[in-house]
Amino acid sequence: MKIEPLLEDLRSDDAARVEAAAARLAEQAENLVPELLRGVAGVQRTADLQPVMRVLRHIGPAAFDGVLAAWRREEVTAWQAGRLLGVFDERSADQYAALAADPDYGKSGNGFQGLVRLRVDSEAGLMALVGSFARGRLVPYKASDYARLLHDSFRPRLRSLRRDPAASPRIRRGAMAALVAGGGGDALDERDRAAVERLIQVKIPDEVPTLPSPILSGWWMAVPGASYEGVFEALDLHDRRPVTVAAGVQAAESQEIRVPGQDGADRPVGRAFVTPELDGWRLIFGSFDQLVGDPWDGMIETVERVSVHCGQAQLFFLDDAGGSDVWIVAENGRVIRQYAAESDPEWEGDPLPWETLAVDDPDFDPEYDEAPSNAGTTGARSACGYLSVDPDEVGPDTEVRGHGWLALTAPGVSHGAFPGTLLI
């Protein structure tokens, strides 16, 4: 069969001609699809795939199966398969759900991408979602988006699955994780919320803390463990609750949400994590925009304000991409020492006892080099270990007291309003 006339018909403005051509092409899909896919060997640009994508879309489900089979045989690349599988319509809804249930992470992600694009509400899609979370590994691409998109519809069915005695423990766990991914902790019923709280209390005493590494970028604050309670008032944090370090770090790194404000406009709300006492210090992680705001004046104002409530406060800010390296120490409302570098370092305040000054560096030659009398040699990555706690060094040998706290940056918002993985 010559397909050129049929391909020409696909470009027609006559809907009847297009439909008839698509039907003829579908009849020949078994032979036609492999021929089309052989023609994309070596293609690396989406624009060059467009003619084939158009034909596959009109063929429909048979072409979907052909592309997937070619991908499994490695006759098309993962990149090509991802582009080609993204063209099908609602006729392939069940195939997208089946692909989402594939144990292969990459293939499953393409299935969820199709379910999200078509907004597919089906039992097969729901069970693919549950299975993905039940595996307990990295969640496939777009799975969490699918959970949020269909949450209102899926919630009662997932809650029912949580209580289904015929469902395996693995599936019930997957249903619980899917509920939280779609609607946060508020999506759980009272029984599950109570179980999560008990599990947190069980995990806290035996946890070995691991904190975010500032290798590439990051920011955090440190306050004395004995006076840390003041940080909640200083940073205007609300509804604090006990949390494991792993869960607190994850929550602090997650995206903020937007909720209605008093003026009717949406307002952003984030979460802050205050660590357990680590070698005598408590560290604070969270959204920089919510807790600090302005990149420079905000840092100065924040660290001074926190030091009023806690006696001392330290702020560290690192951004390797932007070249920023900052550490600031404040006591009783006043900065006593700060270092800021984007190109040339700038120092303010008197050197602290542990600092090595630039003039004392073995490579400093007073005949040729110049340095301010208060210029040191230590950036934030080293200074944090002298001043309080180096996040990279926190581990089994760290002396831990108490537990961490998770708090919100605004009142009147529930912790359970934040979608994501279960915080335990």
C-alpha positions in Angstrom: 0.0 0.0 0.0 1.3 3.4 -0.9 1.0 5.6 2.1 2.0 8.9 0.4 -1.6 9.8 -0.7 -2.9 8.9 2.8 -0.3 11.1 4.4 -1.4 13.9 2.1 -5.0 13.3 3.2 -3.9 13.7 6.8 -3.0 17.3 6.0 -6.4 18.0 4.4 -8.9 20.5 5.8 -11.6 17.9 5.0 -12.4 16.1 8.3 -13.9 13.1 6.4 -10.7 12.6 4.3 -8.6 12.8 7.4 -10.7 10.3 9.2 -10.7 7.9 6.3 -7.0 8.2 5.8 -6.4 7.5 9.6 -8.6 4.4 9.4 -6.7 3.1 6.4 -3.3 3.7 8.1 -4.6 2.0 11.3 -5.5 -1.1 9.2 -1.9 -1.3 8.1 -0.4 -0.4 11.5 1.3 -3.8 12.0 3.6 -3.2 9.0 3.5 0.6 8.8 4.6 1.5 12.3 7.9 -0.6 12.3 8.7 1.0 8.9 8.0 4.5 10.3 10.2 3.8 13.3 13.1 2.5 11.3 13.0 5.9 9.6 13.8 7.8 12.8 17.1 6.0 13.5 19.6 8.6 14.5 17.0 11.4 14.8 17.8 13.7 17.7 15.5 16.7 17.2 11.8 16.9 18.0 11.2 18.9 14.8 12.5 16.0 12.7 10.2 13.6 14.5 7.1 15.6 13.8 6.0 14.0 10.5 6.1 10.5 12.2 4.5 11.8 15.3 1.6 13.1 13.3 1.0 9.7 11.6 1.3 7.8 14.9 -1.2 10.1 16.5 -3.8 9.4 13.8 -3.2 5.6 13.9 -3.8 5.6 17.7 -3.6 2.6 20.1 -1.9 0.2 17.6 0.9 2.8 17.1 1.2 3.2 20.8 1.8 -0.5 21.2 4.3 -0.5 18.3 6.3 2.4 19.8 6.4 0.7 23.2 7.5 -2.6 21.6 10.3 -0.9 19.7 11.5 0.8 22.8 11.6 -2.5 24.7 13.7 -4.0 21.8 15.9 -0.8 22.0 15.1 0.0 18.4 14.3 3.5 19.4 16.0 5.5 22.2 14.4 6.5 25.4 14.4 10.1 24.3 12.7 9.2 21.0 10.2 7.0 22.8 9.3 9.7 25.2 8.6 12.1 22.4 6.6 9.6 20.3 4.5 8.3 23.3 3.5 11.9 24.1 1.3 12.3 21.0 -1.6 9.9 21.7 -5.1 10.9 22.6 -7.8 9.5 24.9 -8.1 6.4 22.9 -4.9 5.3 24.5 -5.9 6.1 28.1 -5.8 2.5 29.2 -2.4 2.1 27.6 -1.0 5.0 29.5 -2.3 3.6 32.7 -0.7 0.2 32.0 2.6 2.0 31.2 2.4 3.9 34.4 2.2 0.6 36.3 5.4 -0.6 34.6 8.1 -1.4 37.2 10.7 0.4 35.0 11.0 3.9 36.4 11.5 5.6 33.0 8.7 3.9 31.3 6.3 4.4 34.2 7.1 8.2 34.0 5.9 8.3 30.4 2.7 6.6 31.4 2.0 9.2 34.2 2.9 12.0 31.8 0.1 10.8 29.5 -2.4 10.4 32.3 -1.7 13.9 33.5 -2.0 15.4 30.0 -5.3 13.6 29.3 -6.5 14.1 32.9 -7.5 10.4 33.0 -9.6 9.4 36.0 -9.7 5.6 36.0 -9.3 2.7 38.4 -6.3 1.5 36.4 -4.7 4.9 36.8 -5.4 4.9 40.5 -3.9 1.5 41.0 -0.8 2.5 38.9 -0.4 5.4 41.3 -0.7 3.2 44.4 1.7 0.7 43.0 4.3 3.4 42.3 4.2 4.7 45.8 4.0 1.1 47.2 7.4 0.2 45.7 9.0 2.6 48.2 11.7 3.8 45.8 12.0 7.0 43.8 8.5 8.0 42.6 8.2 8.1 38.8 8.1 11.4 36.9 4.7 13.1 37.0 3.2 10.5 39.5 2.9 13.2 42.2 1.4 15.6 39.7 -1.2 12.9 38.9 -1.9 12.4 42.6 -2.6 16.1 43.1 -4.5 16.5 39.8 -7.1 13.7 40.7 -6.9 14.0 44.4 -10.5 15.1 45.0 -11.7 12.1 43.0 -9.2 9.6 44.3 -9.3 10.5 48.0 -12.4 8.5 49.0 -11.2 5.5 47.0 -7.7 5.6 48.5 -9.1 5.9 52.0 -11.3 2.9 51.3 -8.3 1.0 50.0 -6.4 1.8 53.2 -9.1 -0.1 55.2 -9.7 -2.9 52.7 -8.7 -6.2 54.6 -8.3 -7.9 51.2 -5.5 -5.5 50.2 -1.9 -6.4 51.0 0.0 -4.2 53.5 2.2 -3.0 50.6 -0.8 -1.8 48.7 -2.3 -0.1 51.8 1.0 1.7 52.4 1.0 2.8 48.8 -2.6 4.2 49.1 -1.5 6.1 52.2 1.5 7.6 50.4 -0.7 8.5 47.4 -3.1 10.3 49.7 -0.4 12.4 51.2 1.2 13.1 47.8 -2.1 14.4 46.5 -3.5 16.3 49.5 -1.0 16.4 52.3 -1.5 15.0 55.8 -5.0 16.4 55.9 -6.0 13.8 53.4 -5.5 11.0 55.9 -8.3 10.0 58.3 -7.9 10.4 62.1 -6.7 6.8 62.5 -3.9 7.3 60.1 -2.9 10.7 61.4 -2.6 9.2 64.9 -0.5 6.3 63.6 1.9 8.7 61.9 2.3 10.8 65.1 3.1 7.6 67.1 5.6 6.5 64.5 7.4 9.8 64.6 7.7 9.5 68.4 9.2 6.0 68.0 11.7 7.0 65.4 13.0 10.2 67.1 15.1 8.7 69.9 17.2 6.3 67.6 17.6 8.5 64.6 21.2 9.4 63.4 20.8 13.0 62.1 21.9 13.8 58.5 21.7 17.4 57.4 21.7 19.0 53.9 25.2 19.5 52.6 26.2 23.0 51.4 28.6 21.6 48.8 26.9 23.6 46.0 24.6 26.0 47.7 22.4 26.5 50.7 21.6 28.6 53.7 21.0 28.0 57.3 21.1 29.7 60.8 22.5 28.5 64.1 21.5 29.5 67.6 22.6 28.2 71.0 20.7 25.1 72.2 20.1 26.6 75.6 18.2 29.6 74.2 16.7 28.3 71.0 13.1 28.8 72.0 13.3 32.4 71.1 13.7 31.5 67.4 10.0 30.8 67.0 9.0 34.3 68.0 11.9 35.9 66.2 11.1 34.3 62.9 7.3 34.4 63.5 6.9 30.6 63.3 3.7 28.9 64.1 2.2 25.5 65.0 5.4 23.8 65.8 5.4 20.0 66.1 8.0 17.3 66.8 9.5 15.8 63.7 12.4 13.5 62.7 15.5 15.1 61.2 14.9 13.3 57.9 11.4 14.5 57.7 12.2 18.0 58.8 15.0 18.4 56.2 12.6 17.1 53.5 9.9 19.5 54.6 12.1 22.5 54.8 13.4 21.8 51.2 9.9 21.4 49.7 8.0 24.0 47.9 5.9 26.6 49.6 2.1 26.6 49.1 -0.3 29.5 48.4 -3.3 30.0 50.6 -6.0 32.8 50.6 -5.0 35.9 52.5 -7.2 38.3 54.5 -7.3 40.7 51.5 -8.5 37.9 49.2 -5.1 37.6 47.4 -3.1 34.4 47.7 -0.2 34.5 50.2 2.8 32.1 50.2 3.4 29.9 53.2 6.5 27.7 53.8 7.9 25.5 56.5 10.9 25.8 58.8 12.8 23.0 60.4 14.6 23.6 63.7 17.0 20.7 64.4 17.5 18.9 67.7 20.4 20.2 69.7 23.6 19.2 67.9 26.8 19.6 69.9 25.1 22.4 71.8 23.5 24.2 68.8 20.2 24.3 67.0 20.2 24.8 63.2 17.3 26.3 61.3 16.5 25.4 57.7 13.7 26.6 55.4 12.6 28.9 52.7 15.0 31.8 52.3 12.2 34.0 50.8 9.9 33.3 53.7 12.3 33.5 56.6 14.8 36.1 55.4 13.7 37.9 52.2 16.1 40.4 50.9 19.5 38.8 49.9 21.6 41.3 51.9 19.7 43.7 54.1 17.3 40.9 55.0 20.2 38.7 56.2 21.5 41.4 58.5 18.1 42.3 59.9 17.2 38.7 60.4 20.3 37.5 62.2 20.2 40.6 64.5 16.5 40.1 65.3 17.1 36.4 66.1 20.1 37.3 68.3 17.9 39.6 70.4 15.7 36.6 71.3 18.4 33.9 71.5 21.5 35.8 72.7 23.5 34.9 69.6 22.7 34.0 66.1 24.7 33.0 63.1 23.7 33.0 59.4 25.5 31.2 56.6 24.7 31.6 52.9 26.5 29.8 50.0 25.8 30.0 46.3 28.5 28.5 44.1 26.7 29.4 40.9 26.5 33.1 41.8 29.8 33.1 43.7 28.3 34.2 47.0 29.9 33.1 50.3 28.6 34.8 53.5 28.7 34.3 57.2 27.4 36.6 59.9 27.5 36.5 63.7 25.3 38.7 65.8 25.0 39.0 69.6 22.2 40.7 71.5 20.9 42.5 68.4 24.2 43.6 66.8 26.4 42.1 64.2 29.9 41.6 65.7 31.5 39.9 62.7 30.7 39.3 59.1 32.3 38.0 55.9 30.8 38.5 52.5 32.4 37.5 49.2 31.2 37.6 45.6 34.5 38.5 44.0 36.7 40.3 46.6 36.0 39.3 50.2 34.8 42.1 52.6 35.1 41.9 56.3 33.5 43.8 59.1 34.0 43.6 62.9 36.9 42.4 64.9 38.5 39.0 64.1 37.2 36.2 66.3 39.8 34.2 68.4 39.8 31.1 66.1 40.3 33.0 62.8 43.5 32.9 60.8 44.1 36.4 59.5 45.2 37.1 55.9 48.5 38.7 57.2 49.3 35.4 59.0 48.8 33.2 56.0 52.1 31.6 54.9 51.5 32.8 51.4 51.1 36.4 52.4 54.1 38.6 51.5 53.9 42.0 53.2 56.2 43.5 50.7 53.9 42.9 47.8 50.5 42.0 49.3 48.0 44.2 51.0 45.2 43.3 53.3 43.0 45.1 55.9 43.9 44.4 59.4 40.7 42.5 60.1 40.8 40.4 56.9 40.6 36.7 57.5 41.0 33.6 55.3 38.0 31.5 56.2 34.7 31.3 54.2 31.4 29.9 55.4 32.2 26.3 54.8 35.0 26.4 57.3 33.7 29.1 59.6 30.5 27.1 60.5 32.6 24.4 62.1 34.4 26.9 64.3 31.3 29.0 65.1 28.8 26.2 65.8 28.1 23.1 63.7 29.3 22.1 60.3 26.3 20.4 58.6 28.6 18.1 56.7 30.1 16.7 59.9 26.8 15.9 61.6 26.5 12.1 62.1 26.9 9.2 64.5 29.5 11.0 66.6 27.3 14.2 67.1 25.9 14.7 70.6 22.2 15.0 70.1 19.7 16.3 72.6 15.9 16.7 72.3 14.1 16.5 69.0 13.5 18.6 66.0 10.6 20.9 65.3 8.7 21.6 62.1 6.9 25.0 62.1 4.9 27.1 59.6 5.7 30.6 58.4 2.1 31.8 58.8 -0.8 31.1 61.3 -4.0 29.5 60.4 -2.5 26.9 58.0 -2.4 23.2 58.6 0.7 21.2 58.3 -1.4 18.7 56.4 -2.1 21.2 53.6 1.4 20.6 52.2 1.3 17.8 49.6 4.3 15.5 49.3 5.7 12.3 50.7 4.8 11.2 54.2 6.9 13.1 56.8 8.1 10.3 59.1 
